[in-house]
Amino acid sequence: MRGMGNMQGMMKQMQKMQKEMEATKANLDQQEFKGQAGNGLVEITMTGDKRVKDVMIKPEVADPDDIEMIQDLVLAATNNVLEMIDAETERVMGKYAKSIPGM
């Protein structure tokens, strides 16, 4: 019967870790990240749950004859901020995967 106490302790520890993971993820989801392209000519702000909050394009970018450049800069800034969010997610959530055997 000694093994049952150990199992219950392990289950409590897993439940505690799950609550910590949920709180950490909720905090991460609320964080804001800014990605840039073209030396700051285009900036995208997103939350950790990958929702676009703002797109800022500096006026000097707006050459009506070169809309493709603006589109490329918006794409680059979006990809830049998504990489930041992924890196931060791995940094703060990775500790949970490391503590679970077999992950």
MMTF fields as JSON, N, C-alpha, C and O atoms, coordinates in Angstrom:
{
  "mmtfVersion": "1.0.0",
  "mmtfProducer": "UNKNOWN",
  "numBonds": 411,
  "numAtoms": 412,
  "numGroups": 103,
  "numChains": 1,
  "numModels": 1,
  "chainsPerModel": [1],
  "groupsPerChain": [103],
  "chainIdList": ["A"],
  "bondAtomList": [4, 2, 8, 6, 12, 10, 16, 14, 20, 18, 24, 22, 28, 26, 32, 30, 36, 34, 40, 38, 44, 42, 48, 46, 52, 50, 56, 54, 60, 58, 64, 62, 68, 66, 72, 70, 76, 74, 80, 78, 84, 82, 88, 86, 92, 90, 96, 94, 100, 98, 104, 102, 108, 106, 112, 110, 116, 114, 120, 118, 124, 122, 128, 126, 132, 130, 136, 134, 140, 138, 144, 142, 148, 146, 152, 150, 156, 154, 160, 158, 164, 162, 168, 166, 172, 170, 176, 174, 180, 178, 184, 182, 188, 186, 192, 190, 196, 194, 200, 198, 204, 202, 208, 206, 212, 210, 216, 214, 220, 218, 224, 222, 228, 226, 232, 230, 236, 234, 240, 238, 244, 242, 248, 246, 252, 250, 256, 254, 260, 258, 264, 262, 268, 266, 272, 270, 276, 274, 280, 278, 284, 282, 288, 286, 292, 290, 296, 294, 300, 298, 304, 302, 308, 306, 312, 310, 316, 314, 320, 318, 324, 322, 328, 326, 332, 330, 336, 334, 340, 338, 344, 342, 348, 346, 352, 350, 356, 354, 360, 358, 364, 362, 368, 366, 372, 370, 376, 374, 380, 378, 384, 382, 388, 386, 392, 390, 396, 394, 400, 398, 404, 402, 408, 406],
  "bondOrderList": [1, 1, 1, 1, 1, 1, 1, 1, 1, 1, 1, 1, 1, 1, 1, 1, 1, 1, 1, 1, 1, 1, 1, 1, 1, 1, 1, 1, 1, 1, 1, 1, 1, 1, 1, 1, 1, 1, 1, 1, 1, 1, 1, 1, 1, 1, 1, 1, 1, 1, 1, 1, 1, 1, 1, 1, 1, 1, 1, 1, 1, 1, 1, 1, 1, 1, 1, 1, 1, 1, 1, 1, 1, 1, 1, 1, 1, 1, 1, 1, 1, 1, 1, 1, 1, 1, 1, 1, 1, 1, 1, 1, 1, 1, 1, 1, 1, 1, 1, 1, 1, 1],
  "groupList": [{"groupName": "MET", "atomNameList": ["N", "CA", "C", "O"], "elementList": ["N", "C", "C", "O"], "formalChargeList": [0, 0, 0, 0], "bondAtomList": [1, 0, 2, 1, 3, 2], "bondOrderList": [1, 1, 2], "singleLetterCode": "M", "chemCompType": "L-PEPTIDE LINKING"}, {"groupName": "ARG", "atomNameList": ["N", "CA", "C", "O"], "elementList": ["N", "C", "C", "O"], "formalChargeList": [0, 0, 0, 0], "bondAtomList": [1, 0, 2, 1, 3, 2], "bondOrderList": [1, 1, 2], "singleLetterCode": "R", "chemCompType": "L-PEPTIDE LINKING"}, {"groupName": "GLY", "atomNameList": ["N", "CA", "C", "O"], "elementList": ["N", "C", "C", "O"], "formalChargeList": [0, 0, 0, 0], "bondAtomList": [1, 0, 2, 1, 3, 2], "bondOrderList": [1, 1, 2], "singleLetterCode": "G", "chemCompType": "PEPTIDE LINKING"}, {"groupName": "ASN", "atomNameList": ["N", "CA", "C", "O"], "elementList": ["N", "C", "C", "O"], "formalChargeList": [0, 0, 0, 0], "bondAtomList": [1, 0, 2, 1, 3, 2], "bondOrderList": [1, 1, 2], "singleLetterCode": "N", "chemCompType": "L-PEPTIDE LINKING"}, {"groupName": "GLN", "atomNameList": ["N", "CA", "C", "O"], "elementList": ["N", "C", "C", "O"], "formalChargeList": [0, 0, 0, 0], "bondAtomList": [1, 0, 2, 1, 3, 2], "bondOrderList": [1, 1, 2], "singleLetterCode": "Q", "chemCompType": "L-PEPTIDE LINKING"}, {"groupName": "LYS", "atomNameList": ["N", "CA", "C", "O"], "elementList": ["N", "C", "C", "O"], "formalChargeList": [0, 0, 0, 0], "bondAtomList": [1, 0, 2, 1, 3, 2], "bondOrderList": [1, 1, 2], "singleLetterCode": "K", "chemCompType": "L-PEPTIDE LINKING"}, {"groupName": "GLU", "atomNameList": ["N", "CA", "C", "O"], "elementList": ["N", "C", "C", "O"], "formalChargeList": [0, 0, 0, 0], "bondAtomList": [1, 0, 2, 1, 3, 2], "bondOrderList": [1, 1, 2], "singleLetterCode": "E", "chemCompType": "L-PEPTIDE LINKING"}, {"groupName": "ALA", "atomNameList": ["N", "CA", "C", "O"], "elementList": ["N", "C", "C", "O"], "formalChargeList": [0, 0, 0, 0], "bondAtomList": [1, 0, 2, 1, 3, 2], "bondOrderList": [1, 1, 2], "singleLetterCode": "A", "chemCompType": "L-PEPTIDE LINKING"}, {"groupName": "THR", "atomNameList": ["N", "CA", "C", "O"], "elementList": ["N", "C", "C", "O"], "formalChargeList": [0, 0, 0, 0], "bondAtomList": [1, 0, 2, 1, 3, 2], "bondOrderList": [1, 1, 2], "singleLetterCode": "T", "chemCompType": "L-PEPTIDE LINKING"}, {"groupName": "LEU", "atomNameList": ["N", "CA", "C", "O"], "elementList": ["N", "C", "C", "O"], "formalChargeList": [0, 0, 0, 0], "bondAtomList": [1, 0, 2, 1, 3, 2], "bondOrderList": [1, 1, 2], "singleLetterCode": "L", "chemCompType": "L-PEPTIDE LINKING"}, {"groupName": "ASP", "atomNameList": ["N", "CA", "C", "O"], "elementList": ["N", "C", "C", "O"], "formalChargeList": [0, 0, 0, 0], "bondAtomList": [1, 0, 2, 1, 3, 2], "bondOrderList": [1, 1, 2], "singleLetterCode": "D", "chemCompType": "L-PEPTIDE LINKING"}, {"groupName": "PHE", "atomNameList": ["N", "CA", "C", "O"], "elementList": ["N", "C", "C", "O"], "formalChargeList": [0, 0, 0, 0], "bondAtomList": [1, 0, 2, 1, 3, 2], "bondOrderList": [1, 1, 2], "singleLetterCode": "F", "chemCompType": "L-PEPTIDE LINKING"}, {"groupName": "VAL", "atomNameList": ["N", "CA", "C", "O"], "elementList": ["N", "C", "C", "O"], "formalChargeList": [0, 0, 0, 0], "bondAtomList": [1, 0, 2, 1, 3, 2], "bondOrderList": [1, 1, 2], "singleLetterCode": "V", "chemCompType": "L-PEPTIDE LINKING"}, {"groupName": "ILE", "atomNameList": ["N", "CA", "C", "O"], "elementList": ["N", "C", "C", "O"], "formalChargeList": [0, 0, 0, 0], "bondAtomList": [1, 0, 2, 1, 3, 2], "bondOrderList": [1, 1, 2], "singleLetterCode": "I", "chemCompType": "L-PEPTIDE LINKING"}, {"groupName": "PRO", "atomNameList": ["N", "CA", "C", "O"], "elementList": ["N", "C", "C", "O"], "formalChargeList": [0, 0, 0, 0], "bondAtomList": [1, 0, 2, 1, 3, 2], "bondOrderList": [1, 1, 2], "singleLetterCode": "P", "chemCompType": "L-PEPTIDE LINKING"}, {"groupName": "TYR", "atomNameList": ["N", "CA", "C", "O"], "elementList": ["N", "C", "C", "O"], "formalChargeList": [0, 0, 0, 0], "bondAtomList": [1, 0, 2, 1, 3, 2], "bondOrderList": [1, 1, 2], "singleLetterCode": "Y", "chemCompType": "L-PEPTIDE LINKING"}, {"groupName": "SER", "atomNameList": ["N", "CA", "C", "O"], "elementList": ["N", "C", "C", "O"], "formalChargeList": [0, 0, 0, 0], "bondAtomList": [1, 0, 2, 1, 3, 2], "bondOrderList": [1, 1, 2], "singleLetterCode": "S", "chemCompType": "L-PEPTIDE LINKING"}],
  "groupTypeList": [0, 1, 2, 0, 2, 3, 0, 4, 2, 0, 0, 5, 4, 0, 4, 5, 0, 4, 5, 6, 0, 6, 7, 8, 5, 7, 3, 9, 10, 4, 4, 6, 11, 5, 2, 4, 7, 2, 3, 2, 9, 12, 6, 13, 8, 0, 8, 2, 10, 5, 1, 12, 5, 10, 12, 0, 13, 5, 14, 6, 12, 7, 10, 14, 10, 10, 13, 6, 0, 13, 4, 10, 9, 12, 9, 7, 7, 8, 3, 3, 12, 9, 6, 0, 13, 10, 7, 6, 8, 6, 1, 12, 0, 2, 5, 15, 7, 5, 16, 13, 14, 2, 0],
  "groupIdList": [1, 2, 3, 4, 5, 6, 7, 8, 9, 10, 11, 12, 13, 14, 15, 16, 17, 18, 19, 20, 21, 22, 23, 24, 25, 26, 27, 28, 29, 30, 31, 32, 33, 34, 35, 36, 37, 38, 39, 40, 41, 42, 43, 44, 45, 46, 47, 48, 49, 50, 51, 52, 53, 54, 55, 56, 57, 58, 59, 60, 61, 62, 63, 64, 65, 66, 67, 68, 69, 70, 71, 72, 73, 74, 75, 76, 77, 78, 79, 80, 81, 82, 83, 84, 85, 86, 87, 88, 89, 90, 91, 92, 93, 94, 95, 96, 97, 98, 99, 100, 101, 102, 103],
  "secStructList": [7, 2, 2, 2, 2, 2, 2, 2, 2, 2, 2, 2, 2, 2, 2, 2, 2, 2, 2, 2, 2, 2, 2, 2, 2, 2, 2, 2, 2, 2, 7, 3, 3, 3, 3, 3, 3, 6, 6, 6, 6, 3, 3, 3, 3, 3, 3, 6, 6, 7, 7, 3, 3, 3, 3, 3, 3, 7, 4, 4, 4, 7, 7, 6, 6, 7, 2, 2, 2, 2, 2, 2, 2, 2, 2, 2, 2, 2, 2, 2, 2, 2, 2, 2, 2, 2, 2, 2, 2, 2, 2, 2, 2, 2, 2, 2, 2, 2, 2, 1, 6, 6, 7],
  "xCoordList": [0.81, 0.0, 0.857, 0.343, 2.162, 3.003, 3.08, 3.263, 2.946, 3.004, 1.851, 1.998, 0.693, -0.477, -0.224, -0.62, 0.43, 0.746, 1.673, 1.522, 2.626, 3.559, 2.821, 3.116, 1.866, 1.082, 0.224, 0.113, -0.379, -1.196, -0.341, -0.753, 0.831, 1.75, 2.145, 2.229, 2.385, 2.74, 1.573, 1.782, 0.35, -0.832, -1.011, -1.339, -0.801, -0.911, 0.14, -0.132, 1.332, 2.409, 2.068, 2.321, 1.501, 1.102, -0.005, 0.018, -0.98, -2.057, -1.508, -1.935, -0.564, 0.052, 0.793, 0.688, 1.542, 2.282, 1.329, 1.619, 0.197, -0.768, -1.324, -1.476, -1.629, -2.127, -1.068, -1.379, 0.182, 1.274, 1.429, 1.652, 1.311, 1.406, 0.304, 0.553, -0.909, -2.042, -1.845, -2.125, -1.364, -1.127, -0.007, -0.093, 1.04, 2.162, 1.71, 2.069, 0.933, 0.431, -0.499, -0.43, -1.368, -2.274, -1.467, -1.802, -0.41, 0.448, 1.142, 1.205, 1.652, 2.31, 1.341, 1.714, 0.118, -0.877, -1.165, -1.511, -1.024, -1.307, -0.117, -0.279, 1.073, 2.269, 2.2, 1.626, 2.784, 2.848, 4.264, 5.244, 4.351, 5.616, 5.582, 4.545, 6.719, 6.802, 7.853, 9.002, 7.447, 8.378, 8.554, 7.63, 9.758, 10.058, 10.645, 11.177, 10.53, 11.182, 11.614, 11.048, 12.616, 13.078, 13.591, 13.269, 14.388, 14.935, 13.852, 14.015, 12.749, 11.682, 10.667, 9.796, 10.761, 9.778, 8.404, 7.382, 8.39, 7.138, 7.272, 8.274, 6.228, 6.239, 4.885, 3.834, 4.936, 3.731, 3.745, 4.759, 2.621, 2.48, 1.478, 0.369, 1.89, 1.023, 1.062, 1.996, 0.035, 0.03, 0.614, 0.782, 0.919, 1.508, 0.622, 1.111, -0.687, -1.573, -1.732, -2.668, -0.779, -0.631, -1.808, -2.271, -2.283, -3.316, -2.648, -1.939, -2.867, -2.29, -3.036, -4.258, -2.286, -2.878, -2.696, -3.549, -1.578, -1.302, -0.342, 0.538, -0.54, 0.382, 0.745, -0.132, 2.044, 2.5, 3.402, 4.377, 3.067, 3.877, 4.254, 3.384, 5.546, 6.004, 5.679, 5.77, 5.302, 4.869, 5.886, 5.491, 7.18, 8.183, 8.198, 8.841, 7.5, 7.414, 6.371, 6.465, 5.391, 4.209, 4.478, 4.027, 5.2, 5.391, 4.307, 4.357, 3.331, 2.211, 2.649, 1.905, 3.85, 4.335, 5.023, 5.411, 5.18, 5.892, 5.14, 5.691, 3.893, 3.07, 3.673, 3.542, 4.329, 4.933, 5.958, 6.056, 6.723, 7.712, 7.012, 7.472, 5.911, 5.159, 4.649, 4.741, 4.123, 3.624, 4.748, 4.553, 5.912, 7.069, 7.507, 7.841, 7.508, 7.909, 6.91, 7.307, 5.617, 4.598, 4.76, 4.679, 4.985, 5.208, 6.444, 6.401, 7.544, 8.777, 8.583, 9.052, 7.906, 7.671, 6.775, 6.992, 5.773, 4.883, 5.66, 5.525, 6.467, 7.265, 8.263, 8.524, 8.822, 9.761, 9.102, 9.675, 7.906, 7.234, 6.758, 6.764, 6.347, 5.951, 7.136, 6.972, 8.322, 9.522, 9.797, 10.178, 9.608, 9.816, 8.841, 9.226, 7.587, 6.572, 6.902, 6.808, 7.287, 7.642, 8.839, 8.847, 9.846, 11.034, 10.674, 11.154, 9.838, 9.446, 8.571, 8.691, 7.689, 6.848, 7.706, 7.474, 8.685, 9.598, 10.37, 10.565, 10.81, 11.593, 10.779, 11.272, 9.534, 8.773, 7.986, 7.709, 7.623, 6.842, 7.716, 7.294, 8.921, 9.804, 10.166, 10.427, 10.183, 10.544, 9.541, 9.894, 8.3, 7.293, 7.527, 7.41, 7.857, 8.107, 9.326, 9.361, 10.329, 11.54, 11.282, 11.985, 10.281, 10.033, 9.07, 8.823, 8.527, 7.63, 8.421, 8.943, 8.516, 9.268, 8.71, 7.497, 9.592, 9.178, 8.859, 8.507, 8.97, 8.675, 9.946, 9.914],
  "yCoordList": [-1.199, 0.0, 1.268, 2.359, 1.135, 2.321, 2.996, 4.211, 2.236, 2.783, 3.718, 4.628, 3.506, 4.363, 5.789, 6.744, 5.94, 7.279, 8.022, 9.223, 7.298, 7.874, 8.309, 9.362, 7.494, 7.796, 9.044, 9.901, 9.129, 10.306, 11.566, 12.621, 11.45, 12.585, 13.029, 14.223, 12.056, 12.36, 13.034, 13.965, 12.565, 13.161, 14.609, 15.483, 14.863, 16.224, 17.122, 18.273, 16.584, 17.348, 17.674, 18.786, 16.719, 16.942, 17.985, 18.837, 17.925, 18.911, 20.307, 21.285, 20.392, 21.677, 22.221, 23.402, 21.341, 21.753, 22.19, 23.147, 21.499, 21.876, 23.268, 24.062, 23.577, 24.912, 25.971, 27.057, 25.657, 26.592, 26.82, 27.947, 25.746, 25.86, 26.752, 27.614, 26.545, 27.35, 28.818, 29.689, 29.102, 30.488, 31.12, 32.278, 30.337, 30.836, 31.125, 32.157, 30.229, 30.417, 31.622, 32.389, 31.803, 32.951, 34.251, 35.229, 34.252, 35.428, 35.693, 36.833, 34.647, 34.765, 35.284, 36.123, 34.799, 35.223, 36.719, 37.337, 37.307, 38.731, 39.631, 40.833, 39.042, 39.819, 40.379, 39.752, 41.561, 42.142, 42.045, 42.224, 41.758, 41.629, 42.551, 42.696, 43.173, 44.05, 43.506, 43.282, 43.299, 42.892, 44.042, 44.823, 44.141, 45.249, 44.745, 43.638, 45.598, 45.344, 46.694, 47.736, 46.65, 47.88, 48.905, 50.088, 48.471, 49.377, 50.175, 51.367, 49.507, 50.157, 50.905, 51.585, 50.794, 51.468, 50.832, 51.5, 49.54, 48.818, 48.078, 47.413, 48.21, 47.536, 46.873, 47.472, 45.614, 44.848, 44.547, 44.104, 44.787, 44.439, 43.303, 43.386, 42.226, 41.068, 40.653, 40.981, 39.927, 39.339, 37.934, 37.388, 37.359, 36.031, 34.947, 33.88, 35.207, 34.228, 34.509, 34.042, 35.293, 35.549, 36.299, 35.979, 37.301, 38.206, 39.53, 40.105, 40.013, 41.291, 42.418, 42.526, 43.248, 44.375, 45.684, 46.568, 45.812, 47.079, 46.846, 45.987, 47.635, 47.688, 49.153, 49.993, 49.465, 50.832, 50.896, 50.152, 51.792, 52.001, 53.48, 54.351, 53.754, 55.146, 55.767, 55.1, 57.038, 57.707, 57.638, 57.572, 57.651, 57.638, 56.343, 56.273, 55.318, 54.048, 54.122, 53.398, 54.979, 54.99, 55.62, 56.729, 54.913, 55.295, 54.577, 53.357, 55.322, 54.669, 53.817, 52.941, 54.068, 53.288, 51.998, 51.192, 51.79, 50.611, 49.939, 49.741, 49.598, 48.93, 47.572, 47.132, 46.909, 45.603, 45.687, 44.767, 46.778, 46.929, 46.996, 46.385, 47.731, 47.825, 46.443, 46.052, 45.72, 44.379, 43.479, 42.716, 43.554, 42.748, 43.112, 42.231, 44.411, 44.848, 44.396, 43.989, 44.465, 43.994, 42.491, 42.016, 41.759, 40.312, 40.021, 39.157, 40.732, 40.51, 40.859, 40.122, 41.96, 42.345, 41.328, 41.009, 40.822, 39.815, 38.545, 37.992, 38.089, 36.887, 37.12, 36.211, 38.321, 38.653, 38.552, 37.967, 39.113, 39.077, 37.666, 37.282, 36.892, 35.503, 34.677, 33.825, 34.925, 34.237, 34.602, 33.739, 35.877, 36.312, 35.61, 35.158, 35.522, 34.871, 33.395, 32.863, 32.73, 31.312, 31.101, 30.166, 31.97, 31.84, 32.053, 31.321, 33.043, 33.308, 32.184, 31.802, 31.654, 30.532, 29.331, 28.679, 29.041, 27.918, 28.172, 27.26, 29.418, 29.743, 29.56, 28.976, 30.054, 29.997, 28.707, 28.309, 28.052, 26.823, 25.578, 24.506, 25.698, 24.555, 23.881, 22.678, 24.65, 24.062, 22.996, 22.059, 23.131, 22.129, 20.83, 19.741, 20.952, 19.747, 19.004, 17.773, 19.752, 19.118, 18.349, 17.383, 18.766, 18.1, 16.912, 16.215, 16.683, 15.556, 14.439, 14.627, 13.286, 12.179, 11.785, 11.697, 11.553, 11.105, 12.222, 11.954, 13.479, 14.618, 15.145, 16.101],
  "zCoordList": [0.0, 0.0, 0.0, -0.248, 0.276, 0.311, -1.053, -1.136, -2.093, -3.439, -3.753, -4.569, -3.111, -3.363, -2.89, -3.558, -1.746, -1.235, -2.178, -2.402, -2.724, -3.674, -4.942, -5.507, -5.381, -6.573, -6.35, -7.226, -5.159, -4.85, -4.814, -5.296, -4.25, -4.21, -5.611, -5.899, -6.472, -7.845, -8.576, -9.353, -8.325, -8.953, -8.483, -9.286, -7.208, -6.682, -7.32, -7.661, -7.473, -8.086, -9.542, -10.005, -10.255, -11.655, -11.746, -12.635, -10.831, -10.828, -10.548, -11.162, -9.621, -9.295, -10.519, -10.85, -11.18, -12.358, -13.474, -14.192, -13.625, -14.648, -14.371, -15.299, -13.118, -12.768, -13.035, -13.525, -12.712, -12.985, -14.485, -14.926, -15.267, -16.721, -17.265, -18.108, -16.784, -17.25, -16.909, -17.732, -15.701, -15.29, -16.118, -16.525, -16.357, -17.156, -18.579, -19.146, -19.157, -20.527, -20.602, -21.562, -19.606, -19.593, -19.533, -20.202, -18.731, -18.639, -19.975, -20.435, -20.581, -21.876, -22.937, -23.758, -22.926, -23.904, -23.824, -24.831, -22.633, -22.436, -22.776, -22.986, -22.827, -23.126, -24.536, -25.426, -24.749, -26.083, -26.635, -25.912, -27.93, -28.633, -29.843, -30.491, -30.145, -31.31, -32.264, -31.882, -33.501, -34.544, -35.513, -35.744, -36.083, -36.984, -38.285, -38.374, -39.293, -40.573, -41.145, -40.815, -41.998, -42.646, -41.659, -41.772, -40.686, -39.666, -38.95, -38.69, -38.637, -37.881, -38.729, -38.187, -40.046, -40.902, -40.768, -40.918, -40.484, -40.264, -38.941, -38.675, -38.113, -36.817, -36.595, -36.825, -36.14, -35.839, -34.346, -33.808, -33.679, -32.267, -32.172, -32.7, -31.481, -31.293, -29.833, -29.101, -29.423, -28.094, -28.188, -29.278, -27.027, -26.985, -27.563, -27.932, -27.648, -28.277, -29.774, -30.422, -30.3, -31.738, -32.346, -33.441, -31.614, -32.125, -32.476, -31.65, -33.687, -34.101, -33.388, -33.484, -32.677, -31.947, -32.707, -32.636, -33.44, -34.108, -35.269, -35.217, -36.309, -37.44, -37.615, -37.813, -37.543, -37.697, -38.916, -39.023, -39.834, -41.027, -41.048, -41.074, -41.038, -41.055, -42.415, -43.446, -42.41, -43.651, -44.788, -45.952, -44.483, -45.549, -46.349, -47.397, -45.871, -46.588, -47.696, -48.687, -47.537, -48.402, -49.769, -50.055, -50.583, -51.976, -52.775, -52.929, -53.281, -53.982, -55.175, -55.616, -55.698, -56.831, -56.392, -57.237, -55.074, -54.599, -53.441, -52.358, -53.69, -52.684, -52.315, -51.173, -53.26, -52.984, -51.86, -51.048, -51.8, -50.735, -49.375, -48.41, -49.295, -48.036, -47.637, -46.473, -48.59, -48.303, -47.81, -46.864, -48.428, -48.007, -46.596, -45.803, -46.274, -44.941, -43.883, -42.791, -44.196, -43.246, -43.025, -41.892, -44.083, -43.969, -43.12, -42.244, -43.367, -42.612, -41.135, -40.268, -40.833, -39.441, -38.738, -37.569, -39.445, -38.868, -38.539, -37.447, -39.48, -39.225, -38.095, -37.307, -38.006, -36.941, -35.578, -34.659, -35.427, -34.128, -33.792, -32.623, -34.787, -34.529, -34.026, -33.153, -34.571, -34.092, -32.636, -31.844, -32.275, -30.891, -29.95, -28.872, -30.361, -29.526, -29.355, -28.249, -30.437, -30.344, -29.413, -28.613, -29.517, -28.67, -27.201, -26.335, -26.915, -25.532, -24.991, -23.827, -25.838, -25.423, -25.064, -24.046, -25.886, -25.607, -24.319, -23.516, -24.124, -22.936, -21.658, -20.693, -21.638, -20.391, -20.221, -19.089, -21.298, -21.195, -21.266, -20.83, -21.804, -21.965, -20.655, -20.622, -19.575, -18.277, -17.857, -17.141, -18.294, -17.935, -18.697, -18.134, -19.973, -20.776, -20.242, -20.255, -19.772, -19.251, -17.97, -17.676, -17.203, -15.925, -16.042, -15.058, -17.247, -17.465, -18.135, -19.233, -17.492, -18.091, -19.448, -19.635, -20.37, -21.7, -22.663, -23.812, -22.231, -23.118, -23.715, -24.489]
}
